[in-house]
Structures are given as structure tokens and as C-alpha cells.
Amino acid sequence: MSNIPGELKYLSSHEWVRVEADGTATIGITDHAQDLLGDVVFVELPEVGAEINAGEEAGVVESVKAASDIFSPVSGEVLAINEALEESPDLVNNEPYEDGWFFKVKLTDESDLESLLDAEAYSAACEDEDH
Amino acid sequence: MGNKTALYDTHVACGGKIVDFGGWDMPIHYGSQLEEHHIVRQASGMFDVSHMTIVDLAGDDAKRYLQYLLANDVDKLKDVGKALYTGMLNEKGGVIDDLIVYKMPEGYRLVVNCGTREKDLAWMEKQASGFDIVLTERPELAMLAIQGPDAIAKAKEVLAGEKADVISTLKVFQGLESGGWMLCRTGYTGEDGLEIILPEESAVSFWQQLQTAGVKPCGLGARDTLRLEAGMNLYGSEMDEDTSPLQANMAWTIAWQPEDRKFIGRAALEAEKTDGVKTKLVGLVLEERGVLRGHQKVIVEGVGEGEITSGTFSPTLGYSIAIARVPMETGDSCSVEMRKKLQTVKVVTPPFVRNGARVYK
């Protein structure tokens, strides 16, 4: 069974977002997603300073199996990207919620968070997908 | 629910992630495809390939029949155990399947793909009229591939005695029987190793003994990245019923001599050769980020277009490689349409990797 932390918010396309203490948002893909993808070999991330919009493509994750778009769950300015993924893309497989994060965003509209799935709803979405 | 091999429960117990593979429930990996790939390049790994179809052929006309059925000539098989790689073609020269045929003491053994089983068997039966032959499928046999620089030593360690002695005598592309098992020095990874055909009731204990000896279970995902690095064709990707061996880097498997051997597809191949073959299979290399994938469009400036037949990330090289069908005039570079962008790639001659090291120039 995949690990779906209760404190995060999710998109049904398998991205997670965590609102940090300073109000910024960190984005990555879920344990369920990394398991579906298999070994991740490259991650293409947005540029620091770029403005991204909720629901739009913000990057690409390439695994041995397939290439998948990364959608941003929220709108805002990209404050940082996870440069460690360049050398160690396997962090996405091994630590999807910790060192395998993708990018951090300064939120422009906190109400974006309201339309996202909670852990329970995301878990149900994964189950639907499996059947 | 698909077909299951004798090792299915063992795969699940080993943590295998099971996927549908040509109608069979097979492990794609046991945790990490990349790790399994590296194990085969550096030490030894084992694959369950029991889903492959094994057909034995006997009868007075067995040789004459295969000389008609196959593009390569089984007359090359002078000694028992010798193996031959060949295409089985249709009348228009397309590849119905690629297969290995072994000369056995009492006839021949053919190992064909799993996804093509039904059409292969139907075709073989259909072509049998007028020949005194008996075709016998052997679903009760399992097949394991043990591959990697340590594979032969590990197999001999587990199979002490007569079978180990037989393994020591094997030449590359040769398979010999011992005590109801067939030990073949063949593979699909570009490494030395064995493919072992054995009674399915022995498969689980043999697998477990190999595992205890340190041979790592590997899934069919790693088998695909390994075979692609080795520049080997996959049926349904590099060739199919609409592709001739001349277009699939398999010209070397067509035995044109003797000229009076009338094999199925010969006339079409001769006509194609006379007209000039229009396409070829080449290797592509993308040393930058990104992964080449099957079916991506290839653009050769001033020449024409082609298509990637198989593409993947090469775990050994650390970047992406592919096999592509391109116009014959293609030079040493071309572009691939990747996610709506054109990316320049190098055109090379496969294989990409042999015995663990880069070999393309």
C-alpha cells in the first residue's frame, strides 16, 4: 500500500503540495506515482523565478518506463528547485515526500489549496485508478 | 488473469511487480529495474522466460521442412546442440517471428516468442502438408536465463556433477541435454550466460538454489534495457509481418545459398534486393537529458523521415539510446521529435554495449 501522508494536499495526477511554516509551498510526486513510474532517470524542473499557474505543466519526470508531465497544484513564483535530483533522480523513488521534492513556490493565491484533494480523497482516486 | 509460469508464486514471494506480458503474468522488476540491469552487467541475474514457446520437431522430413519454413538454413547445423537464429517469413517476406532452432539428437527444437505462439503454431501446422513431420509443443518445460559475467560459474556451482561438466564444454550458441535438462549458452543481454530448459517441477527449487548462490532475480524490464543496449531485435518492435529481414538488420540470417532452396518468402526478398532496400535500422544516441521512446518520429534533413522502433534510458551508459528505422541514405546525425521539440541525435551502429562496456563509435 502506498504511503499517503495525511498533512499534504494532492492532485489526482499524483502531485503533492506541502505548505511550509513560512507560507511557501513545496511540490513533489506521490509514493503511488513513483511506484507506477518505476526508476526515475531524469527530472526537468521549471526555472527559478518563473511564474507558474495551478493545473498547468511545470516540468517532466522521465522514468525507465515513460515520460510524465508534472502539473503544479498551485500558482506562484518558483523560489527554488531541487538541484540534487540532477545527480540523484532516484531520490524521487526513495524519498518522494522528503529529499525527492521537485520545486518550491511562493503562493500567489492561497485559495488554490482549497480545491485540492486531501489524503482520503486522493487515496480513493488512486483506488479508482487501480480498478 | 493471464497465464502463469511454474515460478509465478516464487516471483510474488520475491517481491516481483507483476504485469501482463503477452497474456502472461510476469515480473517486470523486483523493486528496481536499474539495479537488476546493473547486476547482470556486473555479476549475475536470472530471468524466468518460461513464457517462451518451445516446440519439438521430429520425423523423416524434419530437415527438409525447416529448410522450407525458415530463411536461415538448418543445414548449417552439423552437430547436435548447435543453434541457429532465423526469421520465419510469410510469402511477402515479412517476419512472422524470429526464433532459435537447435539441432537435437532426434530432430530439432524451436524456441519462439510468447506473444506470437498461436499464429506461429498455426503457420507451422499449415506449412506441414506434404512433409512427414511431427510438431510437439512442450508447455511442461520451464526456461530460465542466467546472465552476466558470473552466470556460468554460479550455474556450475549450483549444478555440480554431470550438468556442470556439460556447461563447461558448451560453446557459444550451443545447447546440450543432460538428465532431462537442456543447457544452452545463449541469451538476450549481451553478456555471457545460459538459458536452461528444464521440467517445470524442478524450476522452483533450481531458482531458489541460484538465489541462495547469489544470483539475483531480474524482471523483464531489465531484460529489455539489456537487449536494447546489446542492439538485439525485439519482435513487434524492430520487425513484424510487414517488415522484411533486409529492413531489420537480419540480412545475415538469410541463407541465399544454395540457390535452389525454395524457402517461404525467398522470391519476395530477392525482388526487394533487386529493387534496392529503402530503409535500415540504426542506433541513435542522445547524450543529453531526455529519453528516446518507441514510435517517436525521426527526421533526416534533406532525406526523409523514420521512426524509433525501441527507445530507452541506457543504465550502463547513463543516457538514452534507441533503435530506429530510417531511410537508407541517412548519415551520422538526425533529429527526433520528442515532446513537440526537435532534438539532434547521433546515428551509430548497434550494439551500444557489450560485456559491460560502451562499444559504439
Boltz contact constraints between the chains, C-beta under 6 A:
constraints:
  - contact:
      token1: [A, 38]
      token2: [B, 33]
      max_distance: 6.0
  - contact:
      token1: [A, 39]
      token2: [B, 32]
      max_distance: 6.0
  - contact:
      token1: [A, 39]
      token2: [B, 33]
      max_distance: 6.0
  - contact:
      token1: [A, 39]
      token2: [B, 34]
      max_distance: 6.0
  - contact:
      token1: [A, 41]
      token2: [B, 313]
      max_distance: 6.0
  - contact:
      token1: [A, 42]
      token2: [B, 289]
      max_distance: 6.0
  - contact:
      token1: [A, 62]
      token2: [B, 291]
      max_distance: 6.0
  - contact:
      token1: [A, 64]
      token2: [B, 33]
      max_distance: 6.0
  - contact:
      token1: [A, 64]
      token2: [B, 313]
      max_distance: 6.0
